[in-house]
């Protein structure tokens, strides 16, 4: 589990909270999982901003679908902070269209 040591401001319910990104691996298929951490010393889990929609090994390194269902502003926020960029692929699951994003993480970090 690798943590981005930079702190970012994240808008939430009319407030701004400080967060950090933590990169993990989903155990079910070993693809990227991205978690926002907050609180004192960034020890609290704010939530996973990615969703695991692909079978094992189908996504390139650093790519994952964004959880726009629970975090509607996440794509814009990631792009504004230059943390990830859209790949151009979307998967629909239920009534939600999840965009695929490429995160800027070092290849040897996971």
Biopython code that builds the backbone (N, CA, C, O; Angstrom):
import numpy as np
from Bio.PDB.StructureBuilder import StructureBuilder

atoms = [
    (1, "UNK", "N", (0.842, -1.166, 0.000)),
    (1, "UNK", "CA", (0.000, 0.000, 0.000)),
    (1, "UNK", "C", (0.888, 1.230, 0.000)),
    (1, "UNK", "O", (1.688, 1.430, 0.914)),
    (2, "UNK", "N", (0.747, 2.039, -1.009)),
    (2, "UNK", "CA", (1.567, 3.225, -1.179)),
    (2, "UNK", "C", (0.695, 4.456, -1.011)),
    (2, "UNK", "O", (-0.423, 4.509, -1.525)),
    (3, "UNK", "N", (1.203, 5.437, -0.298)),
    (3, "UNK", "CA", (0.441, 6.649, -0.028)),
    (3, "UNK", "C", (1.077, 7.839, -0.730)),
    (3, "UNK", "O", (2.295, 8.020, -0.696)),
    (4, "UNK", "N", (0.251, 8.633, -1.352)),
    (4, "UNK", "CA", (0.700, 9.891, -1.936)),
    (4, "UNK", "C", (0.874, 10.860, -0.771)),
    (4, "UNK", "O", (-0.104, 11.181, -0.096)),
    (5, "UNK", "N", (2.077, 11.327, -0.522)),
    (5, "UNK", "CA", (2.368, 12.162, 0.651)),
    (5, "UNK", "C", (1.835, 13.586, 0.518)),
    (5, "UNK", "O", (1.794, 14.329, 1.499)),
    (6, "UNK", "N", (1.432, 13.965, -0.680)),
    (6, "UNK", "CA", (0.884, 15.303, -0.848)),
    (6, "UNK", "C", (-0.519, 15.374, -0.270)),
    (6, "UNK", "O", (-1.261, 14.392, -0.277)),
    (7, "UNK", "N", (-0.869, 16.546, 0.226)),
    (7, "UNK", "CA", (-2.191, 16.814, 0.775)),
    (7, "UNK", "C", (-2.983, 17.608, -0.248)),
    (7, "UNK", "O", (-2.461, 18.524, -0.884)),
    (8, "UNK", "N", (-4.248, 17.247, -0.397)),
    (8, "UNK", "CA", (-5.129, 17.911, -1.351)),
    (8, "UNK", "C", (-6.394, 18.365, -0.640)),
    (8, "UNK", "O", (-6.820, 17.754, 0.341)),
    (9, "UNK", "N", (-6.985, 19.430, -1.136)),
    (9, "UNK", "CA", (-8.245, 19.931, -0.588)),
    (9, "UNK", "C", (-9.393, 19.291, -1.357)),
    (9, "UNK", "O", (-9.433, 19.330, -2.587)),
    (10, "UNK", "N", (-10.332, 18.696, -0.608)),
    (10, "UNK", "CA", (-11.451, 17.991, -1.215)),
    (10, "UNK", "C", (-12.755, 18.623, -0.744)),
    (10, "UNK", "O", (-12.982, 18.724, 0.462)),
    (11, "UNK", "N", (-13.629, 19.056, -1.677)),
    (11, "UNK", "CA", (-14.906, 19.673, -1.278)),
    (11, "UNK", "C", (-15.913, 18.610, -0.829)),
    (11, "UNK", "O", (-16.113, 17.602, -1.507)),
    (12, "UNK", "N", (-16.538, 18.851, 0.317)),
    (12, "UNK", "CA", (-17.506, 17.902, 0.849)),
    (12, "UNK", "C", (-18.588, 18.651, 1.622)),
    (12, "UNK", "O", (-18.304, 19.270, 2.648)),
    (13, "UNK", "N", (-19.813, 18.597, 1.140)),
    (13, "UNK", "CA", (-20.963, 19.212, 1.801)),
    (13, "UNK", "C", (-20.714, 20.668, 2.178)),
    (13, "UNK", "O", (-21.021, 21.087, 3.295)),
    (14, "UNK", "N", (-20.165, 21.425, 1.261)),
    (14, "UNK", "CA", (-19.925, 22.849, 1.489)),
    (14, "UNK", "C", (-18.694, 23.155, 2.317)),
    (14, "UNK", "O", (-18.424, 24.318, 2.614)),
    (15, "UNK", "N", (-17.944, 22.135, 2.694)),
    (15, "UNK", "CA", (-16.715, 22.321, 3.452)),
    (15, "UNK", "C", (-15.550, 21.797, 2.624)),
    (15, "UNK", "O", (-15.737, 21.096, 1.629)),
    (16, "UNK", "N", (-14.351, 22.149, 3.053)),
    (16, "UNK", "CA", (-13.132, 21.654, 2.422)),
    (16, "UNK", "C", (-12.385, 20.832, 3.467)),
    (16, "UNK", "O", (-12.118, 21.308, 4.571)),
    (17, "UNK", "N", (-12.049, 19.589, 3.107)),
    (17, "UNK", "CA", (-11.264, 18.760, 4.012)),
    (17, "UNK", "C", (-9.943, 18.408, 3.341)),
    (17, "UNK", "O", (-9.862, 18.343, 2.114)),
    (18, "UNK", "N", (-8.921, 18.185, 4.135)),
    (18, "UNK", "CA", (-7.618, 17.774, 3.618)),
    (18, "UNK", "C", (-7.605, 16.256, 3.486)),
    (18, "UNK", "O", (-8.011, 15.537, 4.400)),
    (19, "UNK", "N", (-7.135, 15.782, 2.341)),
    (19, "UNK", "CA", (-7.080, 14.345, 2.078)),
    (19, "UNK", "C", (-5.744, 13.970, 1.463)),
    (19, "UNK", "O", (-5.010, 14.819, 0.958)),
    (20, "UNK", "N", (-5.448, 12.688, 1.516)),
    (20, "UNK", "CA", (-4.320, 12.088, 0.801)),
    (20, "UNK", "C", (-4.837, 10.872, 0.063)),
    (20, "UNK", "O", (-5.838, 10.270, 0.451)),
    (21, "UNK", "N", (-4.142, 10.515, -1.011)),
    (21, "UNK", "CA", (-4.489, 9.317, -1.751)),
    (21, "UNK", "C", (-3.641, 8.145, -1.265)),
    (21, "UNK", "O", (-2.453, 8.295, -0.982)),
    (22, "UNK", "N", (-4.270, 6.984, -1.174)),
    (22, "UNK", "CA", (-3.543, 5.759, -0.853)),
    (22, "UNK", "C", (-3.873, 4.742, -1.939)),
    (22, "UNK", "O", (-5.037, 4.547, -2.287)),
    (23, "UNK", "N", (-2.852, 4.106, -2.462)),
    (23, "UNK", "CA", (-3.017, 3.139, -3.537)),
    (23, "UNK", "C", (-2.894, 1.731, -2.972)),
    (23, "UNK", "O", (-1.914, 1.393, -2.308)),
    (24, "UNK", "N", (-3.896, 0.926, -3.246)),
    (24, "UNK", "CA", (-3.923, -0.451, -2.776)),
    (24, "UNK", "C", (-4.283, -1.361, -3.953)),
    (24, "UNK", "O", (-4.409, -0.908, -5.091)),
    (25, "UNK", "N", (-4.442, -2.624, -3.660)),
    (25, "UNK", "CA", (-4.810, -3.615, -4.667)),
    (25, "UNK", "C", (-6.070, -4.344, -4.196)),
    (25, "UNK", "O", (-6.147, -4.797, -3.054)),
    (26, "UNK", "N", (-7.062, -4.451, -5.098)),
    (26, "UNK", "CA", (-8.239, -5.259, -4.780)),
    (26, "UNK", "C", (-7.819, -6.721, -4.729)),
    (26, "UNK", "O", (-7.161, -7.207, -5.649)),
    (27, "UNK", "N", (-8.189, -7.424, -3.671)),
    (27, "UNK", "CA", (-7.777, -8.822, -3.511)),
    (27, "UNK", "C", (-8.458, -9.752, -4.515)),
    (27, "UNK", "O", (-7.907, -10.800, -4.852)),
    (28, "UNK", "N", (-9.634, -9.388, -4.991)),
    (28, "UNK", "CA", (-10.383, -10.273, -5.885)),
    (28, "UNK", "C", (-9.745, -10.429, -7.263)),
    (28, "UNK", "O", (-9.827, -11.499, -7.866)),
    (29, "UNK", "N", (-9.104, -9.356, -7.770)),
    (29, "UNK", "CA", (-8.520, -9.470, -9.111)),
    (29, "UNK", "C", (-7.184, -8.734, -9.265)),
    (29, "UNK", "O", (-6.654, -8.618, -10.371)),
    (30, "UNK", "N", (-6.658, -8.247, -8.166)),
    (30, "UNK", "CA", (-5.338, -7.615, -8.133)),
    (30, "UNK", "C", (-5.258, -6.352, -9.001)),
    (30, "UNK", "O", (-4.197, -6.031, -9.536)),
    (31, "UNK", "N", (-6.371, -5.646, -9.138)),
    (31, "UNK", "CA", (-6.346, -4.370, -9.858)),
    (31, "UNK", "C", (-6.268, -3.222, -8.852)),
    (31, "UNK", "O", (-6.416, -3.425, -7.647)),
    (32, "UNK", "N", (-6.036, -2.038, -9.355)),
    (32, "UNK", "CA", (-5.817, -0.844, -8.530)),
    (32, "UNK", "C", (-7.057, -0.456, -7.730)),
    (32, "UNK", "O", (-8.173, -0.464, -8.250)),
    (33, "UNK", "N", (-6.845, -0.118, -6.463)),
    (33, "UNK", "CA", (-7.873, 0.439, -5.591)),
    (33, "UNK", "C", (-7.318, 1.756, -5.059)),
    (33, "UNK", "O", (-6.184, 1.796, -4.582)),
    (34, "UNK", "N", (-8.098, 2.834, -5.134)),
    (34, "UNK", "CA", (-7.635, 4.148, -4.669)),
    (34, "UNK", "C", (-8.529, 4.609, -3.527)),
    (34, "UNK", "O", (-9.751, 4.676, -3.662)),
    (35, "UNK", "N", (-7.903, 4.922, -2.409)),
    (35, "UNK", "CA", (-8.578, 5.305, -1.183)),
    (35, "UNK", "C", (-8.213, 6.735, -0.817)),
    (35, "UNK", "O", (-7.055, 7.134, -0.940)),
    (36, "UNK", "N", (-9.197, 7.507, -0.367)),
    (36, "UNK", "CA", (-8.915, 8.827, 0.199)),
    (36, "UNK", "C", (-8.774, 8.657, 1.705)),
    (36, "UNK", "O", (-9.604, 8.010, 2.344)),
    (37, "UNK", "N", (-7.725, 9.236, 2.265)),
    (37, "UNK", "CA", (-7.475, 9.212, 3.703)),
    (37, "UNK", "C", (-7.632, 10.633, 4.236)),
    (37, "UNK", "O", (-7.268, 11.595, 3.560)),
    (38, "UNK", "N", (-8.176, 10.765, 5.450)),
    (38, "UNK", "CA", (-8.348, 12.085, 6.049)),
    (38, "UNK", "C", (-8.132, 11.973, 7.554)),
    (38, "UNK", "O", (-7.752, 10.913, 8.053)),
    (39, "UNK", "N", (-8.369, 13.050, 8.266)),
    (39, "UNK", "CA", (-8.246, 13.055, 9.721)),
    (39, "UNK", "C", (-6.833, 13.333, 10.182)),
    (39, "UNK", "O", (-5.926, 13.545, 9.377)),
    (40, "UNK", "N", (-6.660, 13.329, 11.503)),
    (40, "UNK", "CA", (-5.345, 13.562, 12.098)),
    (40, "UNK", "C", (-4.372, 12.506, 11.594)),
    (40, "UNK", "O", (-4.644, 11.307, 11.664)),
    (41, "UNK", "N", (-3.243, 12.964, 11.090)),
    (41, "UNK", "CA", (-2.206, 12.077, 10.561)),
    (41, "UNK", "C", (-2.719, 11.221, 9.401)),
    (41, "UNK", "O", (-2.070, 10.246, 9.023)),
    (42, "UNK", "N", (-3.873, 11.575, 8.835)),
    (42, "UNK", "CA", (-4.460, 10.877, 7.691)),
    (42, "UNK", "C", (-4.623, 9.383, 7.953)),
    (42, "UNK", "O", (-4.326, 8.548, 7.098)),
    (43, "UNK", "N", (-5.100, 9.067, 9.150)),
    (43, "UNK", "CA", (-5.307, 7.678, 9.528)),
    (43, "UNK", "C", (-6.727, 7.201, 9.290)),
    (43, "UNK", "O", (-6.985, 5.999, 9.352)),
    (44, "UNK", "N", (-7.658, 8.110, 9.019)),
    (44, "UNK", "CA", (-9.050, 7.713, 8.791)),
    (44, "UNK", "C", (-9.292, 7.435, 7.315)),
    (44, "UNK", "O", (-8.825, 8.171, 6.446)),
    (45, "UNK", "N", (-10.030, 6.360, 7.044)),
    (45, "UNK", "CA", (-10.438, 6.082, 5.674)),
    (45, "UNK", "C", (-11.644, 6.935, 5.346)),
    (45, "UNK", "O", (-12.682, 6.821, 5.998)),
    (46, "UNK", "N", (-11.519, 7.789, 4.339)),
    (46, "UNK", "CA", (-12.643, 8.594, 3.881)),
    (46, "UNK", "C", (-13.517, 7.751, 2.966)),
    (46, "UNK", "O", (-14.742, 7.775, 3.077)),
    (47, "UNK", "N", (-12.896, 7.012, 2.070)),
    (47, "UNK", "CA", (-13.642, 6.130, 1.174)),
    (47, "UNK", "C", (-12.840, 5.787, -0.060)),
    (47, "UNK", "O", (-11.922, 6.510, -0.449)),
    (48, "UNK", "N", (-13.205, 4.658, -0.677)),
    (48, "UNK", "CA", (-12.596, 4.273, -1.948)),
    (48, "UNK", "C", (-13.254, 5.073, -3.061)),
    (48, "UNK", "O", (-14.481, 5.124, -3.156)),
    (49, "UNK", "N", (-12.442, 5.694, -3.897)),
    (49, "UNK", "CA", (-12.973, 6.502, -5.000)),
    (49, "UNK", "C", (-12.979, 5.722, -6.312)),
    (49, "UNK", "O", (-13.301, 6.266, -7.368)),
    (50, "UNK", "N", (-12.617, 4.436, -6.231)),
    (50, "UNK", "CA", (-12.636, 3.565, -7.407)),
    (50, "UNK", "C", (-13.613, 2.420, -7.168)),
    (50, "UNK", "O", (-13.972, 2.106, -6.033)),
    (51, "UNK", "N", (-14.031, 1.804, -8.279)),
    (51, "UNK", "CA", (-14.888, 0.621, -8.203)),
    (51, "UNK", "C", (-14.245, -0.494, -9.020)),
    (51, "UNK", "O", (-13.623, -0.242, -10.052)),
    (52, "UNK", "N", (-14.399, -1.709, -8.555)),
    (52, "UNK", "CA", (-13.767, -2.863, -9.153)),
    (52, "UNK", "C", (-14.766, -3.559, -10.073)),
    (52, "UNK", "O", (-15.596, -4.338, -9.606)),
    (53, "UNK", "N", (-14.696, -3.288, -11.367)),
    (53, "UNK", "CA", (-15.685, -3.799, -12.310)),
    (53, "UNK", "C", (-15.140, -4.792, -13.326)),
    (53, "UNK", "O", (-15.915, -5.360, -14.096)),
    (54, "UNK", "N", (-13.852, -5.014, -13.349)),
    (54, "UNK", "CA", (-13.234, -5.851, -14.382)),
    (54, "UNK", "C", (-12.765, -7.181, -13.820)),
    (54, "UNK", "O", (-12.384, -7.267, -12.653)),
    (55, "UNK", "N", (-12.793, -8.226, -14.651)),
    (55, "UNK", "CA", (-12.193, -9.492, -14.216)),
    (55, "UNK", "C", (-10.673, -9.391, -14.120)),
    (55, "UNK", "O", (-10.089, -8.403, -14.565)),
    (56, "UNK", "N", (-10.045, -10.378, -13.558)),
    (56, "UNK", "CA", (-8.606, -10.392, -13.303)),
    (56, "UNK", "C", (-7.770, -10.005, -14.514)),
    (56, "UNK", "O", (-7.947, -10.522, -15.617)),
    (57, "UNK", "N", (-6.851, -9.077, -14.266)),
    (57, "UNK", "CA", (-5.821, -8.755, -15.242)),
    (57, "UNK", "C", (-6.252, -8.068, -16.519)),
    (57, "UNK", "O", (-5.501, -8.093, -17.494)),
    (58, "UNK", "N", (-7.406, -7.467, -16.563)),
    (58, "UNK", "CA", (-7.830, -6.871, -17.826)),
    (58, "UNK", "C", (-7.501, -5.389, -17.944)),
    (58, "UNK", "O", (-7.526, -4.846, -19.049)),
    (59, "UNK", "N", (-7.197, -4.730, -16.849)),
    (59, "UNK", "CA", (-6.873, -3.304, -16.902)),
    (59, "UNK", "C", (-5.368, -3.086, -16.871)),
    (59, "UNK", "O", (-4.655, -3.772, -16.139)),
    (60, "UNK", "N", (-4.880, -2.134, -17.663)),
    (60, "UNK", "CA", (-3.452, -1.795, -17.594)),
    (60, "UNK", "C", (-3.092, -1.212, -16.226)),
    (60, "UNK", "O", (-3.957, -0.718, -15.502)),
    (61, "UNK", "N", (-1.815, -1.276, -15.889)),
    (61, "UNK", "CA", (-1.338, -0.750, -14.614)),
    (61, "UNK", "C", (-1.771, 0.706, -14.434)),
    (61, "UNK", "O", (-1.638, 1.516, -15.352)),
    (62, "UNK", "N", (-2.285, 1.032, -13.256)),
    (62, "UNK", "CA", (-2.640, 2.408, -12.909)),
    (62, "UNK", "C", (-4.014, 2.843, -13.361)),
    (62, "UNK", "O", (-4.411, 3.980, -13.103)),
    (63, "UNK", "N", (-4.752, 1.973, -14.027)),
    (63, "UNK", "CA", (-6.088, 2.340, -14.498)),
    (63, "UNK", "C", (-7.166, 1.692, -13.632)),
    (63, "UNK", "O", (-7.039, 0.546, -13.201)),
    (64, "UNK", "N", (-8.237, 2.465, -13.390)),
    (64, "UNK", "CA", (-9.380, 1.944, -12.648)),
    (64, "UNK", "C", (-10.585, 2.835, -12.883)),
    (64, "UNK", "O", (-10.449, 4.002, -13.251)),
    (65, "UNK", "N", (-11.762, 2.276, -12.669)),
    (65, "UNK", "CA", (-13.011, 3.007, -12.840)),
    (65, "UNK", "C", (-13.285, 3.852, -11.599)),
    (65, "UNK", "O", (-13.049, 3.419, -10.471)),
    (66, "UNK", "N", (-13.788, 5.063, -11.830)),
    (66, "UNK", "CA", (-14.090, 5.979, -10.733)),
    (66, "UNK", "C", (-15.486, 5.729, -10.184)),
    (66, "UNK", "O", (-16.412, 5.419, -10.933)),
    (67, "UNK", "N", (-15.627, 5.865, -8.891)),
    (67, "UNK", "CA", (-16.920, 5.706, -8.226)),
    (67, "UNK", "C", (-17.697, 7.027, -8.291)),
    (67, "UNK", "O", (-17.814, 7.746, -7.299)),
    (68, "UNK", "N", (-18.217, 7.320, -9.470)),
    (68, "UNK", "CA", (-18.976, 8.560, -9.658)),
    (68, "UNK", "C", (-20.381, 8.457, -9.073)),
    (68, "UNK", "O", (-21.091, 9.459, -8.991)),
    (69, "UNK", "N", (-20.782, 7.269, -8.670)),
    (69, "UNK", "CA", (-22.069, 7.102, -8.012)),
    (69, "UNK", "C", (-22.030, 7.704, -6.604)),
    (69, "UNK", "O", (-22.939, 8.441, -6.223)),
    (70, "UNK", "N", (-20.999, 7.401, -5.841)),
    (70, "UNK", "CA", (-20.866, 7.915, -4.479)),
    (70, "UNK", "C", (-20.105, 9.241, -4.403)),
    (70, "UNK", "O", (-20.259, 9.990, -3.438)),
    (71, "UNK", "N", (-19.286, 9.532, -5.418)),
    (71, "UNK", "CA", (-18.487, 10.759, -5.452)),
    (71, "UNK", "C", (-18.654, 11.419, -6.816)),
    (71, "UNK", "O", (-17.757, 11.330, -7.655)),
    (72, "UNK", "N", (-19.783, 12.080, -7.051)),
    (72, "UNK", "CA", (-20.073, 12.640, -8.382)),
    (72, "UNK", "C", (-19.033, 13.636, -8.890)),
    (72, "UNK", "O", (-18.871, 13.788, -10.100)),
    (73, "UNK", "N", (-18.336, 14.309, -7.998)),
    (73, "UNK", "CA", (-17.367, 15.334, -8.387)),
    (73, "UNK", "C", (-15.947, 14.795, -8.527)),
    (73, "UNK", "O", (-15.026, 15.561, -8.813)),
    (74, "UNK", "N", (-15.754, 13.495, -8.332)),
    (74, "UNK", "CA", (-14.393, 12.952, -8.240)),
    (74, "UNK", "C", (-13.591, 13.091, -9.526)),
    (74, "UNK", "O", (-12.394, 13.369, -9.466)),
    (75, "UNK", "N", (-14.206, 12.909, -10.677)),
    (75, "UNK", "CA", (-13.468, 13.008, -11.947)),
    (75, "UNK", "C", (-12.909, 14.415, -12.136)),
    (75, "UNK", "O", (-11.731, 14.588, -12.449)),
    (76, "UNK", "N", (-13.749, 15.401, -11.946)),
    (76, "UNK", "CA", (-13.310, 16.794, -12.086)),
    (76, "UNK", "C", (-12.215, 17.116, -11.073)),
    (76, "UNK", "O", (-11.237, 17.784, -11.411)),
    (77, "UNK", "N", (-12.368, 16.653, -9.842)),
    (77, "UNK", "CA", (-11.393, 16.927, -8.793)),
    (77, "UNK", "C", (-10.036, 16.290, -9.116)),
    (77, "UNK", "O", (-8.996, 16.926, -8.943)),
    (78, "UNK", "N", (-10.044, 15.047, -9.580)),
    (78, "UNK", "CA", (-8.788, 14.380, -9.938)),
    (78, "UNK", "C", (-8.077, 15.094, -11.080)),
    (78, "UNK", "O", (-6.856, 15.246, -11.054)),
    (79, "UNK", "N", (-8.828, 15.529, -12.075)),
    (79, "UNK", "CA", (-8.228, 16.241, -13.206)),
    (79, "UNK", "C", (-7.681, 17.603, -12.779)),
    (79, "UNK", "O", (-6.582, 17.982, -13.181)),
    (80, "UNK", "N", (-8.441, 18.338, -11.968)),
    (80, "UNK", "CA", (-7.984, 19.655, -11.487)),
    (80, "UNK", "C", (-6.685, 19.542, -10.699)),
    (80, "UNK", "O", (-5.828, 20.421, -10.782)),
    (81, "UNK", "N", (-6.539, 18.473, -9.941)),
    (81, "UNK", "CA", (-5.341, 18.268, -9.124)),
    (81, "UNK", "C", (-4.260, 17.477, -9.845)),
    (81, "UNK", "O", (-3.241, 17.128, -9.249)),
    (82, "UNK", "N", (-4.475, 17.193, -11.123)),
    (82, "UNK", "CA", (-3.530, 16.475, -11.975)),
    (82, "UNK", "C", (-3.096, 15.134, -11.370)),
    (82, "UNK", "O", (-1.922, 14.767, -11.406)),
    (83, "UNK", "N", (-4.083, 14.414, -10.811)),
    (83, "UNK", "CA", (-3.828, 13.113, -10.197)),
    (83, "UNK", "C", (-4.190, 11.950, -11.110)),
    (83, "UNK", "O", (-3.676, 10.842, -10.958)),
    (84, "UNK", "N", (-5.080, 12.214, -12.058)),
    (84, "UNK", "CA", (-5.527, 11.172, -12.987)),
    (84, "UNK", "C", (-6.146, 11.829, -14.208)),
    (84, "UNK", "O", (-6.550, 12.992, -14.174)),
    (85, "UNK", "N", (-6.212, 11.060, -15.286)),
    (85, "UNK", "CA", (-6.810, 11.584, -16.514)),
    (85, "UNK", "C", (-7.707, 10.509, -17.132)),
    (85, "UNK", "O", (-7.459, 9.316, -16.954)),
    (86, "UNK", "N", (-8.748, 10.928, -17.857)),
    (86, "UNK", "CA", (-9.658, 9.947, -18.455)),
    (86, "UNK", "C", (-8.988, 9.163, -19.564)),
    (86, "UNK", "O", (-8.149, 9.684, -20.299)),
    (87, "UNK", "N", (-9.372, 7.903, -19.671)),
    (87, "UNK", "CA", (-8.843, 7.018, -20.707)),
    (87, "UNK", "C", (-9.745, 7.044, -21.935)),
    (87, "UNK", "O", (-9.289, 6.802, -23.052)),
    (88, "UNK", "N", (-11.026, 7.338, -21.723)),
    (88, "UNK", "CA", (-11.968, 7.385, -22.832)),
    (88, "UNK", "C", (-12.894, 6.184, -22.885)),
    (88, "UNK", "O", (-13.618, 5.999, -23.863)),
    (89, "UNK", "N", (-12.877, 5.385, -21.862)),
    (89, "UNK", "CA", (-13.750, 4.205, -21.793)),
    (89, "UNK", "C", (-14.700, 4.359, -20.620)),
    (89, "UNK", "O", (-14.321, 4.879, -19.571)),
    (90, "UNK", "N", (-15.929, 3.911, -20.796)),
    (90, "UNK", "CA", (-16.949, 3.963, -19.751)),
    (90, "UNK", "C", (-17.637, 2.607, -19.704)),
    (90, "UNK", "O", (-17.911, 2.006, -20.743)),
    (91, "UNK", "N", (-17.918, 2.122, -18.483)),
    (91, "UNK", "CA", (-18.678, 0.888, -18.302)),
    (91, "UNK", "C", (-19.943, 1.229, -17.537)),
    (91, "UNK", "O", (-19.902, 1.925, -16.523)),
    (92, "UNK", "N", (-21.075, 0.728, -18.037)),
    (92, "UNK", "CA", (-22.350, 0.950, -17.369)),
    (92, "UNK", "C", (-22.666, -0.257, -16.499)),
    (92, "UNK", "O", (-22.598, -1.402, -16.948)),
    (93, "UNK", "N", (-23.011, 0.019, -15.254)),
    (93, "UNK", "CA", (-23.404, -1.007, -14.313)),
    (93, "UNK", "C", (-24.641, -0.488, -13.596)),
    (93, "UNK", "O", (-24.556, 0.488, -12.850)),
    (94, "UNK", "N", (-25.775, -1.116, -13.806)),
    (94, "UNK", "CA", (-27.018, -0.583, -13.268)),
    (94, "UNK", "C", (-27.360, 0.696, -14.014)),
    (94, "UNK", "O", (-27.409, 0.712, -15.244)),
    (95, "UNK", "N", (-27.594, 1.757, -13.273)),
    (95, "UNK", "CA", (-27.926, 3.055, -13.866)),
    (95, "UNK", "C", (-26.740, 4.012, -13.895)),
    (95, "UNK", "O", (-26.900, 5.188, -14.221)),
    (96, "UNK", "N", (-25.570, 3.524, -13.561)),
    (96, "UNK", "CA", (-24.396, 4.390, -13.443)),
    (96, "UNK", "C", (-23.391, 4.079, -14.546)),
    (96, "UNK", "O", (-23.137, 2.917, -14.864)),
    (97, "UNK", "N", (-22.826, 5.132, -15.124)),
    (97, "UNK", "CA", (-21.754, 5.011, -16.114)),
    (97, "UNK", "C", (-20.439, 5.372, -15.432)),
    (97, "UNK", "O", (-20.221, 6.525, -15.062)),
    (98, "UNK", "N", (-19.571, 4.388, -15.269)),
    (98, "UNK", "CA", (-18.302, 4.567, -14.566)),
    (98, "UNK", "C", (-17.185, 4.833, -15.569)),
    (98, "UNK", "O", (-16.913, 3.986, -16.421)),
    (99, "UNK", "N", (-16.523, 6.007, -15.485)),
    (99, "UNK", "CA", (-15.424, 6.306, -16.407)),
    (99, "UNK", "C", (-14.114, 5.665, -15.944)),
    (99, "UNK", "O", (-13.833, 5.575, -14.749)),
    (100, "UNK", "N", (-13.334, 5.228, -16.911)),
    (100, "UNK", "CA", (-12.016, 4.650, -16.632)),
    (100, "UNK", "C", (-10.984, 5.773, -16.614)),
    (100, "UNK", "O", (-10.948, 6.603, -17.522)),
    (101, "UNK", "N", (-10.139, 5.797, -15.575)),
    (101, "UNK", "CA", (-9.110, 6.831, -15.419)),
    (101, "UNK", "C", (-7.751, 6.192, -15.218)),
    (101, "UNK", "O", (-7.634, 5.096, -14.670)),
    (102, "UNK", "N", (-6.728, 6.897, -15.671)),
    (102, "UNK", "CA", (-5.329, 6.499, -15.488)),
    (102, "UNK", "C", (-4.752, 7.370, -14.387)),
    (102, "UNK", "O", (-4.686, 8.591, -14.527)),
    (103, "UNK", "N", (-4.330, 6.743, -13.285)),
    (103, "UNK", "CA", (-3.749, 7.464, -12.153)),
    (103, "UNK", "C", (-2.254, 7.625, -12.360)),
    (103, "UNK", "O", (-1.598, 6.762, -12.943)),
    (104, "UNK", "N", (-1.730, 8.729, -11.880)),
    (104, "UNK", "CA", (-0.295, 9.028, -12.014)),
    (104, "UNK", "C", (0.431, 8.477, -10.799)),
    (104, "UNK", "O", (0.688, 9.200, -9.836)),
    (105, "UNK", "N", (0.759, 7.194, -10.849)),
    (105, "UNK", "CA", (1.491, 6.557, -9.766)),
    (105, "UNK", "C", (2.702, 5.836, -10.347)),
    (105, "UNK", "O", (2.655, 5.333, -11.470)),
    (106, "UNK", "N", (3.779, 5.790, -9.580)),
    (106, "UNK", "CA", (4.968, 5.086, -10.062)),
    (106, "UNK", "C", (4.700, 3.597, -10.234)),
    (106, "UNK", "O", (4.006, 2.996, -9.414)),
    (107, "UNK", "N", (5.228, 3.008, -11.266)),
    (107, "UNK", "CA", (4.985, 1.603, -11.588)),
    (107, "UNK", "C", (5.466, 0.670, -10.478)),
    (107, "UNK", "O", (4.873, -0.389, -10.271)),
    (108, "UNK", "N", (6.510, 1.033, -9.773)),
    (108, "UNK", "CA", (7.056, 0.152, -8.733)),
    (108, "UNK", "C", (6.462, 0.423, -7.352)),
    (108, "UNK", "O", (7.003, -0.054, -6.355)),
    (109, "UNK", "N", (5.374, 1.169, -7.270)),
    (109, "UNK", "CA", (4.836, 1.564, -5.977)),
    (109, "UNK", "C", (3.878, 0.555, -5.383)),
    (109, "UNK", "O", (3.541, 0.657, -4.204)),
    (110, "UNK", "N", (3.421, -0.428, -6.172)),
    (110, "UNK", "CA", (2.462, -1.408, -5.653)),
    (110, "UNK", "C", (3.034, -2.807, -5.660)),
    (110, "UNK", "O", (2.357, -3.753, -5.255)),
]
sb = StructureBuilder()
sb.init_structure("model")
sb.init_model(0)
sb.init_chain("A")
sb.init_seg("    ")
for serial, (resi, resn, name, xyz) in enumerate(atoms, 1):
    if name == "N":
        sb.init_residue(resn, " ", resi, " ")
    sb.init_atom(name, np.array(xyz, "f"), 0.0, 1.0, " ", f" {name:<3s}", serial, name[0])
structure = sb.get_structure()
